[in-house]
Amino acid sequence: YGLTEAAPVVACNLHNGKTRIGTVGLPLARVQTEIAADGELLLRGPNIMKGYYKLEAETKEAIDENGWLHTGDIAKIDVEGYIAITDRKKEIIVLSGGKNVSPAYVEGKLAGDKFVSQACVIGDRRKHLAALIVPDYENLVEFLKENNLDPKNADALAKSKELKALLQGRIREINKQMSDVEAIVAFTVVPQPFTQENGELTPSLKIRRKIVQAHFKDQIDSMYGD
């Protein structure tokens, strides 16, 4: 992991028995790390730039008075110093109660379930989180057979009480792994995958949250009772 402003490598996993899956490894020697109150990863050390050339305002915005570079990345650091990047700060959801939530972290938990192909988490300025869920139909073959559901009719499946009950149970278990503010309170099953062609995914297959929310505005409003 790194960024241009940090010359550019900050941390890495080494092939010396100290690799930790799910992290970007340990910071390099003399690179100091800290997590800000809002979860942003801060860096300080001899590798940090002096500033942006002839851009004083931008430099002050990036590097604070204590010399910490604000990376714009949301991260977690474990007790041994391993860094896990969870999201970009600009993507963070701020609930109406003021709590910050990383949607990418929650989406990763949801999509880690074998019956979930994709997930888009919503909740900015709302009381709680909700999600748009795209089922993983390949892993649902046996379930669909047992419940006499037509695998070729995605629209009907999205409205199926049986499928919704299954996913509700899976989400309930996932919620147990997360904090109260990260819990998914409501969800809607989306019949078709998010794609690059309809603008809902970036070329690197990341969700374009604003576009997805625009495409599914009615479903989102319904989950929040709007």
C-alpha positions in Angstrom: 0.0 0.0 0.0 1.2 3.5 -0.7 0.5 6.8 -2.3 2.5 9.3 -4.3 2.7 11.8 -1.4 4.5 9.1 0.6 7.2 8.4 -1.9 5.2 6.0 -2.5 5.4 2.8 -0.5 3.9 2.9 3.1 3.4 -0.8 4.0 3.7 -4.3 2.5 3.3 -7.9 3.4 6.7 -9.7 3.3 7.3 -13.4 2.4 9.1 -14.0 5.7 6.2 -15.6 7.7 4.7 -12.3 8.6 2.2 -12.0 5.8 -1.4 -11.4 7.1 -4.3 -11.9 4.7 -6.8 -9.1 4.7 -4.2 -6.4 5.4 -1.6 -4.4 3.4 1.1 -5.5 5.9 3.3 -3.7 8.3 4.5 -0.1 7.7 8.1 0.3 6.5 10.8 1.3 9.0 10.4 4.9 10.3 6.9 5.3 8.9 4.6 6.3 11.6 0.9 5.5 11.4 -2.2 6.7 13.3 -5.9 6.5 13.0 -7.8 9.7 13.2 -11.1 10.0 15.2 -13.1 9.6 11.9 -11.1 6.5 11.0 -8.8 8.1 8.4 -5.2 6.7 8.2 -2.6 9.3 9.0 1.1 9.0 8.1 4.3 10.7 9.2 7.9 10.1 8.5 10.9 10.9 6.2 9.1 9.6 3.2 6.3 12.1 3.4 6.4 14.9 0.8 7.2 18.5 1.8 4.1 19.7 -0.1 2.4 20.1 -3.4 4.5 22.4 -5.7 3.2 26.0 -5.5 -0.1 24.8 -4.0 0.0 26.1 -0.4 -3.7 25.6 0.4 -3.8 22.1 -0.9 -0.6 21.3 1.1 -2.2 22.6 4.3 -5.3 20.5 3.7 -3.2 17.3 3.1 -0.6 17.8 5.9 -1.7 19.1 9.3 0.3 21.2 11.7 1.7 18.1 13.4 3.2 16.8 10.2 0.6 14.1 9.6 -0.4 13.3 6.1 -4.1 12.7 5.7 -4.4 9.9 3.2 -8.1 10.0 2.5 -8.2 6.2 3.2 -10.2 4.7 6.1 -8.2 2.0 7.8 -7.8 -0.2 10.9 -4.6 -1.1 12.6 -4.4 -4.2 14.8 -2.3 -4.6 18.0 0.7 -5.8 16.0 0.6 -2.9 13.6 -0.9 -4.5 10.5 -2.9 -2.1 8.4 -6.2 -3.0 6.8 -7.6 -0.4 4.3 -11.4 -0.6 4.5 -12.7 2.4 2.4 -12.1 5.8 1.0 -13.1 8.7 3.3 -15.2 10.3 0.7 -17.3 7.1 0.5 -18.1 7.0 4.2 -21.7 7.0 5.2 -22.7 9.4 8.0 -25.9 8.2 9.8 -28.4 10.8 11.0 -27.1 10.2 14.6 -23.6 11.2 13.5 -22.0 7.8 13.4 -19.6 7.0 10.6 -19.8 3.7 8.7 -17.7 2.2 5.9 -20.1 0.9 3.3 -17.3 -1.0 1.5 -16.6 -2.9 4.8 -20.2 -3.9 5.2 -20.6 -4.8 1.5 -17.6 -7.0 1.8 -19.2 -8.9 4.7 -22.4 -9.3 2.7 -20.8 -10.4 -0.5 -18.7 -12.9 1.5 -21.8 -14.9 1.9 -22.2 -17.7 -0.6 -25.7 -16.7 -1.5 -24.9 -13.1 -2.1 -23.2 -12.0 -5.4 -23.2 -8.2 -4.9 -24.4 -5.7 -2.3 -24.8 -2.0 -2.2 -25.2 -0.4 1.2 -27.2 2.8 1.7 -27.7 5.0 4.8 -26.2 8.4 4.4 -28.1 10.9 6.6 -30.5 8.0 7.5 -31.2 6.4 10.9 -29.8 3.0 9.9 -28.3 1.0 7.0 -30.2 -0.7 4.3 -28.9 -2.8 1.4 -29.6 -3.7 -2.2 -28.7 -7.4 -2.6 -28.0 -9.3 -5.8 -28.3 -13.1 -5.1 -25.7 -15.6 -6.3 -28.0 -17.7 -8.4 -25.2 -20.3 -9.1 -25.1 -21.2 -5.4 -28.9 -21.1 -5.0 -29.6 -23.9 -7.5 -30.5 -26.5 -4.9 -32.5 -24.0 -2.8 -34.5 -23.0 -5.9 -35.2 -26.6 -6.8 -36.4 -27.4 -3.2 -38.7 -24.5 -3.3 -40.0 -25.0 -6.8 -38.7 -21.6 -7.9 -37.9 -20.9 -11.6 -34.2 -20.0 -11.8 -34.8 -18.3 -15.2 -37.3 -15.8 -13.8 -35.1 -13.3 -11.9 -37.8 -10.8 -11.5 -40.1 -13.4 -9.8 -37.2 -14.6 -7.7 -36.5 -11.1 -6.4 -40.1 -11.0 -5.1 -40.0 -14.5 -3.7 -40.9 -14.8 0.0 -38.7 -18.0 0.3 -35.6 -16.3 -1.1 -36.1 -13.2 1.0 -36.5 -15.4 4.1 -33.3 -17.2 3.3 -31.3 -13.9 2.8 -32.9 -12.4 5.9 -31.4 -15.3 7.9 -28.0 -14.9 6.3 -28.0 -11.2 7.0 -29.0 -11.7 10.6 -25.9 -13.9 11.1 -23.7 -11.3 9.3 -25.1 -8.6 11.6 -23.8 -10.5 14.6 -20.3 -10.0 13.4 -20.6 -6.2 13.2 -21.4 -3.2 15.5 -24.9 -2.0 15.9 -24.4 1.0 13.5 -23.1 -1.4 10.9 -26.1 -3.7 11.0 -28.3 -4.0 8.0 -31.9 -3.3 9.1 -33.7 -3.6 5.7 -32.8 -5.0 2.3 -34.2 -5.3 -1.2 -33.4 -8.1 -3.6 -32.2 -6.8 -7.0 -32.9 -9.3 -9.8 -30.1 -8.3 -12.2 -26.4 -7.7 -11.3 -24.8 -4.3 -11.2 -22.7 -3.8 -14.3 -20.2 -1.4 -16.0 -22.5 -1.2 -19.0 -25.3 0.5 -17.0 -22.8 2.7 -15.2 -23.3 1.0 -11.8 -19.7 -0.3 -11.6 -16.3 1.3 -12.2 -13.8 -0.4 -14.6 -12.2 -1.9 -11.4 -15.7 -3.3 -10.5 -16.3 -1.0 -7.6 -19.9 0.2 -7.0 -20.8 3.7 -8.1 -23.0 4.3 -5.2 -24.7 7.5 -6.4 -25.7 5.9 -9.7 -27.0 2.8 -8.1 -29.0 4.9 -5.6 -30.5 6.9 -8.5 -31.4 3.7 -10.4 -33.1 2.2 -7.4 -34.5 5.3 -5.8 -38.1 3.9 -5.4 -36.9 0.7 -3.8 -34.6 2.6 -1.4 -37.4 5.0 -0.5 -39.6 2.1 0.2 -37.1 0.5 2.6 -37.1 3.7 4.6 -40.8 4.2 4.4 -40.5 7.4 2.4 
